[in-house]
Amino acid sequence: MDGWDGETMRAVVRVCEGATPEEAFDTASAGAWLAFDAGVRSLDDRPWLWTRPPGEPERPAPTLLDRLRGRTGSRSTPPASPPPPAVALCHPDGRVREAALDAVRTAPELRPLLVVRCADWVAPVREKARALLAGLPGDALFPLAGLILRLARRDRGDFARALLEDALREGPAAEVLALTADPDRATYRIAYRIAVERGLLTPIELAATAAACGDVTLQDLCAEAAVAAVKPEEAVRPGASPGPDGAAVLDRLLAARSPRVRSAGVTALRRAGRHGDAEPFLADRSAVVRACARYVLRQGGVDPLPLYRELCADPAAHPGAAAGLGECGDRVTDAEALWTLVGHPVPAVRLHAISGLRALDVVVRERLTPSLDDPSPAVVRAATRALLPEAAGIPEHLLRERSAPERPRAVRVAADRLLRAAGRQRRPEPGYW
């Protein structure tokens, strides 16, 4: 239920007719409460299906808002009964909303609308709602966290957020940790942030979260907190290891699928005095991780270039070494080794070799153009990126041939990109591929 739509209208009508909000819509959804609020306020001037009872005189059909006000005819007719509290809390008239706030004192199920009114555009309504919300116990705000954070994006929505953050900082640890499992992204992010500030999670738990979650913000938060808990090299007795906990934290980070998390773990190896453990990451598939590994090795007094040359002697076992060699190698000494690897039977080696050539800035158009026909789409894409600056020098007929319908899709897309880069073809129409 989002904004004014048929579902919102049905929910408003049901509440008007006596149903509770729980019976009318999904009260666990912050969006549903906001849609209900907007729906009630958008009812004015919307004619409602009204059939004149037999014997009744002709009169204007009431709007739905008339019905919510208890009217059955002209708006000049005095209301027969007040609207239900949930509807009154969303009423277009600010005086009605302000008076309805008193109902929240004895109706906890209406607290979501109290949160909404804390961001009300009418100052008396807003001030009264804020006073009532501030009087609630802190743990009463936890079930409202998703709605509070959604409203925090609006003007005047920061008051409830500040109350929530204070409650999270002072509330029971178990309830804060429970919110870290909330499905709402904004909710679990703020819960994790406060949990890290309060030290409610162990370094191992932080490392496991960073390694397993798919939220980039959470990865950075938890990885940084986990690394900060690892004792630095100078704090460890000479000849001793950083300790089983610190080692386990770093090992968990180093095994993560996310390059961001792995790079944090690799960088932390220097702090832990484990410079040599960065060597396996010289051939990582991520350029960021490879750069961090080179930094750590250099801090430990090791030059990574000879290691890259050794790894490239067995490229099938270490495909990423070809890219790393290009990132720190010599244009004269190492370029030919990379060109040799462009023809390697393993696609990953060919892919990283092309990346290494780009990093060394030794791409030769004539030698790389045949890679546009590579059976691996990833290699074709890498060759295309490398050839884009040289697109104008590629014979047009070679690219036109690769645009033929019978060619593989990756080859057709590559030819089209290069033709456009050379100014020889317009962008294709939607659905071209």
Stockholm file with secondary structure:
# STOCKHOLM 1.0

chainA/1-433         MDGWDGETMRAVVRVCEGATPEEAFDTASAGAWLAFDAGVRSLDDRPWLWTRPPGEPERPAPTLLDRLRGRTGSRSTPPASPPPPAVALCHPDGRVREAALDAVRTAPELRPLLVVRCADWVAPVREKARALLAGLPGDALFPLAGLILRLARRDRGDFARALLEDALREGPAAEVLALTADPDRATYRIAYRIAVERGLLTPIELAATAAACGDVTLQDLCAEAAVAAVKPEEAVRPGASPGPDGAAVLDRLLAARSPRVRSAGVTALRRAGRHGDAEPFLADRSAVVRACARYVLRQGGVDPLPLYRELCADPAAHPGAAAGLGECGDRVTDAEALWTLVGHPVPAVRLHAISGLRALDVVVRERLTPSLDDPSPAVVRAATRALLPEAAGIPEHLLRERSAPERPRAVRVAADRLLRAAGRQRRPEPGYW
#=GR chainA/1-433 SS CCSSSHHHHHHHHHHHTTCCHHHHSCTTCHHHHHHHHHHHHTCTTCBCCCCCCTTCCCCCCCBHHHHHTTCSSCTTSCCSSCCCHHHHTTCSSHHHHHHHGGGGGGCGGGHHHHHHHTTCSSHHHHHHHHHHHHTSCGGGGGGGHHHHHHHTTSTTCHHHHHHHHHHHHHSCHHHHHHHTTCSSHHHHHHHHHHHHHHTCSCHHHHHHHHHHCCCHHHHHHHHHHHHHTSCCGGGSCTTCCSCHHHHHHHHHHHTCSSHHHHHHHHHHHHHTTCGGGGGGGGGCSSHHHHHHHHHHHHHTTCCHHHHHHHHTTSTTTCTHHHHHHHHHSCTTTTHHHHHHHTTCSSHHHHHHHHHHHHHHTCCCHHHHGGGGGCSCHHHHHHHHHHHGGGGGGSCHHHHHHHTSTTSCHHHHHHHHHHHHHTTCSCCCCTTCC
#=GC SS_cons         CCSSSHHHHHHHHHHHTTCCHHHHSCTTCHHHHHHHHHHHHTCTTCBCCCCCCTTCCCCCCCBHHHHHTTCSSCTTSCCSSCCCHHHHTTCSSHHHHHHHGGGGGGCGGGHHHHHHHTTCSSHHHHHHHHHHHHTSCGGGGGGGHHHHHHHTTSTTCHHHHHHHHHHHHHSCHHHHHHHTTCSSHHHHHHHHHHHHHHTCSCHHHHHHHHHHCCCHHHHHHHHHHHHHTSCCGGGSCTTCCSCHHHHHHHHHHHTCSSHHHHHHHHHHHHHTTCGGGGGGGGGCSSHHHHHHHHHHHHHTTCCHHHHHHHHTTSTTTCTHHHHHHHHHSCTTTTHHHHHHHTTCSSHHHHHHHHHHHHHHTCCCHHHHGGGGGCSCHHHHHHHHHHHGGGGGGSCHHHHHHHTSTTSCHHHHHHHHHHHHHTTCSCCCCTTCC
//
